[in-house]
Structures are given as C-alpha cells and as structure tokens.
Amino acid sequence: MIDLVKKFFDRRTEDLSTDNKRERPHDIHMAACALLLEMANIDDEFTDSERENIILILKSNYNLPDEDVTALIEATEEELKGSIDLWRFTTLINKNYSIQEKIQIIEMVWKIAYSDGRLGKHEDYLVHKLANLLRLTHKQLIETKLKIIHDERR
C-alpha cells in the first residue's frame, strides 16, 4: 500500500523545472481532497458518513478506482498534517481550474458540509473562506449551496 502511495504521489521523480507546466492530475485531486477533508474535520467530528461521501465524490468526479481513492485520502491527510493553511491547495486549484470547475469544487464542499443534514457555524465559515480563496463570487457560492440543498431534498 505504501509503495502505491509513493508511486502515485512521488513528485520528486519528475522534472518540474518549468513554472508554466500544468500540475499533474493527482496534485489537483489532492488539493480538492484536502478541501473536502478540511470541511469534514472542521467540527472535530469526522463521521463515517462524511468519509463515505468523500470517497463517492472523489470516485465520481475524478473516475478513480477504490485503491487510488484510498491512497489519495491517506496521502492528503499526511499533507494536511504538515500544512498550516489551505492557501497552497486553493492556489493550485486556481492555477489549473476554470471557474466552472471551481464551482464544482464548492459543490463538493457543500455536500460534505451537509453530510449530517445541517450546517454548523464552522462549516459555514470555512465554505465562505474557500469560496473567497477560489475567487468565486458570493452569488456563485449561494447558487451552489441552493443547488446542493435542493438536490439533498430529492
């Protein structure tokens, strides 16, 4: 398992000498996963439901097999331990994602925020902070929230 994680996420084996080079897909996936994990952990209650939702979201949005999703989550959790903020993750997303793709990220974050059927004050704060870091408007944030709430009620 550790070999799979190393093989999948070892950034040092590839020459990244050019600043203009797009990030590799797993770097972007890790950045998105970091935002989802942070949302799940913001209230100090990382539930099985939240973990299952993160797995489903990553599998469906990035077409990753189960073993890659597991490796991605584990590697991202390690990255988050050494991180003091989410700026580097959101910067990576900003450099590589369109507005529509960033809106999709916020939709995923809202899904995790509402995994338990309610929105706590810390979750609300974090999603607003993430939308700001991703350079999304308040209107885009609220539209995605309403979409997720509407979808949850079906």
PyMOL commands that place a pseudoatom at each C-alpha (Angstrom):
pseudoatom trace, name=CA, resn=MET, resi=1, chain=A, elem=C, hetatm=0, pos=[0.000, 0.000, 0.000]
pseudoatom trace, name=CA, resn=ILE, resi=2, chain=A, elem=C, hetatm=0, pos=[2.793, 2.418, 0.896]
pseudoatom trace, name=CA, resn=ASP, resi=3, chain=A, elem=C, hetatm=0, pos=[4.502, 1.634, -2.413]
pseudoatom trace, name=CA, resn=LEU, resi=4, chain=A, elem=C, hetatm=0, pos=[1.299, 2.521, -4.260]
pseudoatom trace, name=CA, resn=VAL, resi=5, chain=A, elem=C, hetatm=0, pos=[1.089, 5.841, -2.446]
pseudoatom trace, name=CA, resn=LYS, resi=6, chain=A, elem=C, hetatm=0, pos=[4.759, 6.593, -3.137]
pseudoatom trace, name=CA, resn=LYS, resi=7, chain=A, elem=C, hetatm=0, pos=[4.456, 5.617, -6.779]
pseudoatom trace, name=CA, resn=PHE, resi=8, chain=A, elem=C, hetatm=0, pos=[1.246, 7.568, -7.246]
pseudoatom trace, name=CA, resn=PHE, resi=9, chain=A, elem=C, hetatm=0, pos=[2.289, 10.723, -5.415]
pseudoatom trace, name=CA, resn=ASP, resi=10, chain=A, elem=C, hetatm=0, pos=[6.058, 10.989, -5.645]
pseudoatom trace, name=CA, resn=ARG, resi=11, chain=A, elem=C, hetatm=0, pos=[6.526, 14.484, -7.010]
pseudoatom trace, name=CA, resn=ARG, resi=12, chain=A, elem=C, hetatm=0, pos=[10.284, 14.336, -6.959]
pseudoatom trace, name=CA, resn=THR, resi=13, chain=A, elem=C, hetatm=0, pos=[10.681, 11.754, -9.724]
pseudoatom trace, name=CA, resn=GLU, resi=14, chain=A, elem=C, hetatm=0, pos=[9.503, 14.112, -12.426]
pseudoatom trace, name=CA, resn=ASP, resi=15, chain=A, elem=C, hetatm=0, pos=[11.335, 17.237, -13.584]
pseudoatom trace, name=CA, resn=LEU, resi=16, chain=A, elem=C, hetatm=0, pos=[9.118, 20.189, -12.732]
pseudoatom trace, name=CA, resn=SER, resi=17, chain=A, elem=C, hetatm=0, pos=[11.655, 22.793, -13.797]
pseudoatom trace, name=CA, resn=THR, resi=18, chain=A, elem=C, hetatm=0, pos=[9.240, 24.943, -15.778]
pseudoatom trace, name=CA, resn=ASP, resi=19, chain=A, elem=C, hetatm=0, pos=[6.875, 27.174, -13.795]
pseudoatom trace, name=CA, resn=ASN, resi=20, chain=A, elem=C, hetatm=0, pos=[4.334, 27.218, -16.621]
pseudoatom trace, name=CA, resn=LYS, resi=21, chain=A, elem=C, hetatm=0, pos=[3.829, 23.482, -16.588]
pseudoatom trace, name=CA, resn=ARG, resi=22, chain=A, elem=C, hetatm=0, pos=[0.349, 22.376, -15.565]
pseudoatom trace, name=CA, resn=GLU, resi=23, chain=A, elem=C, hetatm=0, pos=[0.237, 20.374, -12.395]
pseudoatom trace, name=CA, resn=ARG, resi=24, chain=A, elem=C, hetatm=0, pos=[-0.258, 16.657, -12.667]
pseudoatom trace, name=CA, resn=PRO, resi=25, chain=A, elem=C, hetatm=0, pos=[-3.854, 15.467, -12.189]
pseudoatom trace, name=CA, resn=HIS, resi=26, chain=A, elem=C, hetatm=0, pos=[-3.174, 13.770, -8.837]
pseudoatom trace, name=CA, resn=ASP, resi=27, chain=A, elem=C, hetatm=0, pos=[-1.828, 17.067, -7.456]
pseudoatom trace, name=CA, resn=ILE, resi=28, chain=A, elem=C, hetatm=0, pos=[-5.125, 18.717, -8.332]
pseudoatom trace, name=CA, resn=HIS, resi=29, chain=A, elem=C, hetatm=0, pos=[-7.045, 15.768, -6.927]
pseudoatom trace, name=CA, resn=MET, resi=30, chain=A, elem=C, hetatm=0, pos=[-5.050, 16.048, -3.721]
pseudoatom trace, name=CA, resn=ALA, resi=31, chain=A, elem=C, hetatm=0, pos=[-5.840, 19.761, -3.498]
pseudoatom trace, name=CA, resn=ALA, resi=32, chain=A, elem=C, hetatm=0, pos=[-9.567, 19.086, -3.920]
pseudoatom trace, name=CA, resn=CYS, resi=33, chain=A, elem=C, hetatm=0, pos=[-9.405, 16.196, -1.461]
pseudoatom trace, name=CA, resn=ALA, resi=34, chain=A, elem=C, hetatm=0, pos=[-7.683, 18.485, 1.071]
pseudoatom trace, name=CA, resn=LEU, resi=35, chain=A, elem=C, hetatm=0, pos=[-10.601, 20.917, 0.932]
pseudoatom trace, name=CA, resn=LEU, resi=36, chain=A, elem=C, hetatm=0, pos=[-13.097, 18.091, 1.433]
pseudoatom trace, name=CA, resn=LEU, resi=37, chain=A, elem=C, hetatm=0, pos=[-11.145, 16.603, 4.333]
pseudoatom trace, name=CA, resn=GLU, resi=38, chain=A, elem=C, hetatm=0, pos=[-10.796, 20.004, 5.957]
pseudoatom trace, name=CA, resn=MET, resi=39, chain=A, elem=C, hetatm=0, pos=[-14.544, 20.514, 5.724]
pseudoatom trace, name=CA, resn=ALA, resi=40, chain=A, elem=C, hetatm=0, pos=[-15.188, 17.078, 7.208]
pseudoatom trace, name=CA, resn=ASN, resi=41, chain=A, elem=C, hetatm=0, pos=[-12.828, 17.809, 10.100]
pseudoatom trace, name=CA, resn=ILE, resi=42, chain=A, elem=C, hetatm=0, pos=[-13.810, 21.427, 10.808]
pseudoatom trace, name=CA, resn=ASP, resi=43, chain=A, elem=C, hetatm=0, pos=[-16.321, 20.471, 13.501]
pseudoatom trace, name=CA, resn=ASP, resi=44, chain=A, elem=C, hetatm=0, pos=[-13.963, 17.873, 15.063]
pseudoatom trace, name=CA, resn=GLU, resi=45, chain=A, elem=C, hetatm=0, pos=[-16.421, 15.113, 14.106]
pseudoatom trace, name=CA, resn=PHE, resi=46, chain=A, elem=C, hetatm=0, pos=[-15.168, 13.258, 11.035]
pseudoatom trace, name=CA, resn=THR, resi=47, chain=A, elem=C, hetatm=0, pos=[-18.002, 10.779, 10.662]
pseudoatom trace, name=CA, resn=ASP, resi=48, chain=A, elem=C, hetatm=0, pos=[-18.180, 7.588, 8.625]
pseudoatom trace, name=CA, resn=SER, resi=49, chain=A, elem=C, hetatm=0, pos=[-20.879, 9.262, 6.549]
pseudoatom trace, name=CA, resn=GLU, resi=50, chain=A, elem=C, hetatm=0, pos=[-18.553, 12.135, 5.695]
pseudoatom trace, name=CA, resn=ARG, resi=51, chain=A, elem=C, hetatm=0, pos=[-15.749, 9.709, 4.784]
pseudoatom trace, name=CA, resn=GLU, resi=52, chain=A, elem=C, hetatm=0, pos=[-18.100, 7.693, 2.573]
pseudoatom trace, name=CA, resn=ASN, resi=53, chain=A, elem=C, hetatm=0, pos=[-19.313, 10.888, 0.873]
pseudoatom trace, name=CA, resn=ILE, resi=54, chain=A, elem=C, hetatm=0, pos=[-15.732, 11.996, 0.214]
pseudoatom trace, name=CA, resn=ILE, resi=55, chain=A, elem=C, hetatm=0, pos=[-14.941, 8.602, -1.307]
pseudoatom trace, name=CA, resn=LEU, resi=56, chain=A, elem=C, hetatm=0, pos=[-18.038, 8.734, -3.519]
pseudoatom trace, name=CA, resn=ILE, resi=57, chain=A, elem=C, hetatm=0, pos=[-17.336, 12.308, -4.589]
pseudoatom trace, name=CA, resn=LEU, resi=58, chain=A, elem=C, hetatm=0, pos=[-13.715, 11.560, -5.496]
pseudoatom trace, name=CA, resn=LYS, resi=59, chain=A, elem=C, hetatm=0, pos=[-14.640, 8.395, -7.358]
pseudoatom trace, name=CA, resn=SER, resi=60, chain=A, elem=C, hetatm=0, pos=[-17.427, 10.000, -9.353]
pseudoatom trace, name=CA, resn=ASN, resi=61, chain=A, elem=C, hetatm=0, pos=[-15.750, 13.343, -10.099]
pseudoatom trace, name=CA, resn=TYR, resi=62, chain=A, elem=C, hetatm=0, pos=[-12.288, 12.026, -10.922]
pseudoatom trace, name=CA, resn=ASN, resi=63, chain=A, elem=C, hetatm=0, pos=[-13.046, 8.476, -12.115]
pseudoatom trace, name=CA, resn=LEU, resi=64, chain=A, elem=C, hetatm=0, pos=[-10.627, 6.966, -9.621]
pseudoatom trace, name=CA, resn=PRO, resi=65, chain=A, elem=C, hetatm=0, pos=[-10.663, 3.299, -8.638]
pseudoatom trace, name=CA, resn=ASP, resi=66, chain=A, elem=C, hetatm=0, pos=[-11.146, 2.387, -4.974]
pseudoatom trace, name=CA, resn=GLU, resi=67, chain=A, elem=C, hetatm=0, pos=[-7.457, 1.774, -4.252]
pseudoatom trace, name=CA, resn=ASP, resi=68, chain=A, elem=C, hetatm=0, pos=[-6.455, 5.144, -5.734]
pseudoatom trace, name=CA, resn=VAL, resi=69, chain=A, elem=C, hetatm=0, pos=[-9.122, 6.961, -3.710]
pseudoatom trace, name=CA, resn=THR, resi=70, chain=A, elem=C, hetatm=0, pos=[-7.879, 5.294, -0.530]
pseudoatom trace, name=CA, resn=ALA, resi=71, chain=A, elem=C, hetatm=0, pos=[-4.275, 6.203, -1.378]
pseudoatom trace, name=CA, resn=LEU, resi=72, chain=A, elem=C, hetatm=0, pos=[-5.314, 9.759, -2.253]
pseudoatom trace, name=CA, resn=ILE, resi=73, chain=A, elem=C, hetatm=0, pos=[-7.130, 10.266, 1.051]
pseudoatom trace, name=CA, resn=GLU, resi=74, chain=A, elem=C, hetatm=0, pos=[-4.226, 8.838, 3.064]
pseudoatom trace, name=CA, resn=ALA, resi=75, chain=A, elem=C, hetatm=0, pos=[-1.636, 10.943, 1.246]
pseudoatom trace, name=CA, resn=THR, resi=76, chain=A, elem=C, hetatm=0, pos=[-3.787, 14.059, 1.569]
pseudoatom trace, name=CA, resn=GLU, resi=77, chain=A, elem=C, hetatm=0, pos=[-4.256, 13.505, 5.296]
pseudoatom trace, name=CA, resn=GLU, resi=78, chain=A, elem=C, hetatm=0, pos=[-0.452, 13.417, 5.626]
pseudoatom trace, name=CA, resn=GLU, resi=79, chain=A, elem=C, hetatm=0, pos=[-0.110, 16.607, 3.570]
pseudoatom trace, name=CA, resn=LEU, resi=80, chain=A, elem=C, hetatm=0, pos=[-2.696, 18.348, 5.747]
pseudoatom trace, name=CA, resn=LYS, resi=81, chain=A, elem=C, hetatm=0, pos=[-0.778, 17.445, 8.908]
pseudoatom trace, name=CA, resn=GLY, resi=82, chain=A, elem=C, hetatm=0, pos=[2.188, 19.445, 7.648]
pseudoatom trace, name=CA, resn=SER, resi=83, chain=A, elem=C, hetatm=0, pos=[0.134, 22.338, 6.332]
pseudoatom trace, name=CA, resn=ILE, resi=84, chain=A, elem=C, hetatm=0, pos=[-0.706, 25.489, 8.241]
pseudoatom trace, name=CA, resn=ASP, resi=85, chain=A, elem=C, hetatm=0, pos=[-3.435, 26.676, 5.888]
pseudoatom trace, name=CA, resn=LEU, resi=86, chain=A, elem=C, hetatm=0, pos=[-5.344, 25.857, 2.707]
pseudoatom trace, name=CA, resn=TRP, resi=87, chain=A, elem=C, hetatm=0, pos=[-3.807, 28.599, 0.580]
pseudoatom trace, name=CA, resn=ARG, resi=88, chain=A, elem=C, hetatm=0, pos=[-1.413, 26.304, -1.278]
pseudoatom trace, name=CA, resn=PHE, resi=89, chain=A, elem=C, hetatm=0, pos=[-4.245, 23.915, -2.163]
pseudoatom trace, name=CA, resn=THR, resi=90, chain=A, elem=C, hetatm=0, pos=[-6.561, 26.656, -3.382]
pseudoatom trace, name=CA, resn=THR, resi=91, chain=A, elem=C, hetatm=0, pos=[-3.710, 28.295, -5.319]
pseudoatom trace, name=CA, resn=LEU, resi=92, chain=A, elem=C, hetatm=0, pos=[-3.095, 25.027, -7.137]
pseudoatom trace, name=CA, resn=ILE, resi=93, chain=A, elem=C, hetatm=0, pos=[-6.789, 24.809, -7.994]
pseudoatom trace, name=CA, resn=ASN, resi=94, chain=A, elem=C, hetatm=0, pos=[-6.866, 28.450, -9.109]
pseudoatom trace, name=CA, resn=LYS, resi=95, chain=A, elem=C, hetatm=0, pos=[-3.902, 27.901, -11.426]
pseudoatom trace, name=CA, resn=ASN, resi=96, chain=A, elem=C, hetatm=0, pos=[-5.411, 24.835, -13.078]
pseudoatom trace, name=CA, resn=TYR, resi=97, chain=A, elem=C, hetatm=0, pos=[-9.192, 25.037, -12.903]
pseudoatom trace, name=CA, resn=SER, resi=98, chain=A, elem=C, hetatm=0, pos=[-11.744, 27.092, -14.759]
pseudoatom trace, name=CA, resn=ILE, resi=99, chain=A, elem=C, hetatm=0, pos=[-14.479, 28.993, -12.922]
pseudoatom trace, name=CA, resn=GLN, resi=100, chain=A, elem=C, hetatm=0, pos=[-16.918, 26.158, -13.651]
pseudoatom trace, name=CA, resn=GLU, resi=101, chain=A, elem=C, hetatm=0, pos=[-14.519, 23.569, -12.227]
pseudoatom trace, name=CA, resn=LYS, resi=102, chain=A, elem=C, hetatm=0, pos=[-14.019, 25.693, -9.101]
pseudoatom trace, name=CA, resn=ILE, resi=103, chain=A, elem=C, hetatm=0, pos=[-17.789, 25.945, -8.722]
pseudoatom trace, name=CA, resn=GLN, resi=104, chain=A, elem=C, hetatm=0, pos=[-17.872, 22.151, -8.905]
pseudoatom trace, name=CA, resn=ILE, resi=105, chain=A, elem=C, hetatm=0, pos=[-15.294, 22.014, -6.078]
pseudoatom trace, name=CA, resn=ILE, resi=106, chain=A, elem=C, hetatm=0, pos=[-17.503, 24.260, -3.923]
pseudoatom trace, name=CA, resn=GLU, resi=107, chain=A, elem=C, hetatm=0, pos=[-20.473, 21.995, -4.700]
pseudoatom trace, name=CA, resn=MET, resi=108, chain=A, elem=C, hetatm=0, pos=[-18.438, 19.055, -3.415]
pseudoatom trace, name=CA, resn=VAL, resi=109, chain=A, elem=C, hetatm=0, pos=[-17.527, 21.028, -0.282]
pseudoatom trace, name=CA, resn=TRP, resi=110, chain=A, elem=C, hetatm=0, pos=[-21.198, 21.888, 0.325]
pseudoatom trace, name=CA, resn=LYS, resi=111, chain=A, elem=C, hetatm=0, pos=[-22.080, 18.184, 0.013]
pseudoatom trace, name=CA, resn=ILE, resi=112, chain=A, elem=C, hetatm=0, pos=[-19.633, 17.352, 2.778]
pseudoatom trace, name=CA, resn=ALA, resi=113, chain=A, elem=C, hetatm=0, pos=[-20.849, 20.275, 4.901]
pseudoatom trace, name=CA, resn=TYR, resi=114, chain=A, elem=C, hetatm=0, pos=[-24.414, 18.956, 4.665]
pseudoatom trace, name=CA, resn=SER, resi=115, chain=A, elem=C, hetatm=0, pos=[-23.474, 15.269, 5.126]
pseudoatom trace, name=CA, resn=ASP, resi=116, chain=A, elem=C, hetatm=0, pos=[-25.070, 15.294, 8.568]
pseudoatom trace, name=CA, resn=GLY, resi=117, chain=A, elem=C, hetatm=0, pos=[-28.133, 17.218, 7.396]
pseudoatom trace, name=CA, resn=ARG, resi=118, chain=A, elem=C, hetatm=0, pos=[-27.215, 20.536, 8.989]
pseudoatom trace, name=CA, resn=LEU, resi=119, chain=A, elem=C, hetatm=0, pos=[-24.723, 23.341, 8.524]
pseudoatom trace, name=CA, resn=GLY, resi=120, chain=A, elem=C, hetatm=0, pos=[-22.654, 24.308, 11.544]
pseudoatom trace, name=CA, resn=LYS, resi=121, chain=A, elem=C, hetatm=0, pos=[-21.164, 27.758, 12.031]
pseudoatom trace, name=CA, resn=HIS, resi=122, chain=A, elem=C, hetatm=0, pos=[-17.600, 26.488, 11.482]
pseudoatom trace, name=CA, resn=GLU, resi=123, chain=A, elem=C, hetatm=0, pos=[-18.634, 24.736, 8.277]
pseudoatom trace, name=CA, resn=ASP, resi=124, chain=A, elem=C, hetatm=0, pos=[-20.359, 27.873, 7.052]
pseudoatom trace, name=CA, resn=TYR, resi=125, chain=A, elem=C, hetatm=0, pos=[-17.281, 29.954, 7.831]
pseudoatom trace, name=CA, resn=LEU, resi=126, chain=A, elem=C, hetatm=0, pos=[-14.962, 27.519, 6.033]
pseudoatom trace, name=CA, resn=VAL, resi=127, chain=A, elem=C, hetatm=0, pos=[-17.027, 27.277, 2.868]
pseudoatom trace, name=CA, resn=HIS, resi=128, chain=A, elem=C, hetatm=0, pos=[-17.166, 31.092, 2.652]
pseudoatom trace, name=CA, resn=LYS, resi=129, chain=A, elem=C, hetatm=0, pos=[-13.399, 31.248, 3.186]
pseudoatom trace, name=CA, resn=LEU, resi=130, chain=A, elem=C, hetatm=0, pos=[-12.812, 28.623, 0.484]
pseudoatom trace, name=CA, resn=ALA, resi=131, chain=A, elem=C, hetatm=0, pos=[-15.059, 30.415, -1.991]
pseudoatom trace, name=CA, resn=ASN, resi=132, chain=A, elem=C, hetatm=0, pos=[-13.077, 33.581, -1.364]
pseudoatom trace, name=CA, resn=LEU, resi=133, chain=A, elem=C, hetatm=0, pos=[-9.742, 31.767, -1.810]
pseudoatom trace, name=CA, resn=LEU, resi=134, chain=A, elem=C, hetatm=0, pos=[-11.059, 30.216, -5.034]
pseudoatom trace, name=CA, resn=ARG, resi=135, chain=A, elem=C, hetatm=0, pos=[-12.093, 33.688, -6.234]
pseudoatom trace, name=CA, resn=LEU, resi=136, chain=A, elem=C, hetatm=0, pos=[-15.765, 32.834, -6.509]
pseudoatom trace, name=CA, resn=THR, resi=137, chain=A, elem=C, hetatm=0, pos=[-18.474, 35.429, -6.036]
pseudoatom trace, name=CA, resn=HIS, resi=138, chain=A, elem=C, hetatm=0, pos=[-20.968, 35.360, -3.211]
pseudoatom trace, name=CA, resn=LYS, resi=139, chain=A, elem=C, hetatm=0, pos=[-23.671, 34.731, -5.811]
pseudoatom trace, name=CA, resn=GLN, resi=140, chain=A, elem=C, hetatm=0, pos=[-21.838, 31.649, -7.105]
pseudoatom trace, name=CA, resn=LEU, resi=141, chain=A, elem=C, hetatm=0, pos=[-21.411, 30.401, -3.544]
pseudoatom trace, name=CA, resn=ILE, resi=142, chain=A, elem=C, hetatm=0, pos=[-25.103, 30.793, -2.706]
pseudoatom trace, name=CA, resn=GLU, resi=143, chain=A, elem=C, hetatm=0, pos=[-26.245, 29.284, -6.020]
pseudoatom trace, name=CA, resn=THR, resi=144, chain=A, elem=C, hetatm=0, pos=[-24.173, 26.177, -5.358]
pseudoatom trace, name=CA, resn=LYS, resi=145, chain=A, elem=C, hetatm=0, pos=[-25.499, 25.985, -1.809]
pseudoatom trace, name=CA, resn=LEU, resi=146, chain=A, elem=C, hetatm=0, pos=[-29.092, 26.166, -3.010]
pseudoatom trace, name=CA, resn=LYS, resi=147, chain=A, elem=C, hetatm=0, pos=[-28.400, 23.548, -5.664]
pseudoatom trace, name=CA, resn=ILE, resi=148, chain=A, elem=C, hetatm=0, pos=[-26.988, 21.127, -3.079]
pseudoatom trace, name=CA, resn=ILE, resi=149, chain=A, elem=C, hetatm=0, pos=[-29.830, 21.770, -0.631]
pseudoatom trace, name=CA, resn=HIS, resi=150, chain=A, elem=C, hetatm=0, pos=[-32.352, 21.216, -3.417]
pseudoatom trace, name=CA, resn=ASP, resi=151, chain=A, elem=C, hetatm=0, pos=[-30.621, 18.011, -4.541]
pseudoatom trace, name=CA, resn=GLU, resi=152, chain=A, elem=C, hetatm=0, pos=[-30.485, 16.730, -0.946]
pseudoatom trace, name=CA, resn=ARG, resi=153, chain=A, elem=C, hetatm=0, pos=[-34.240, 17.118, -0.567]
pseudoatom trace, name=CA, resn=ARG, resi=154, chain=A, elem=C, hetatm=0, pos=[-34.979, 14.865, -3.531]
for i in range(1, 154): cmd.bond("trace and resi %d" % i, "trace and resi %d" % (i + 1))
show_as sticks, trace
zoom trace
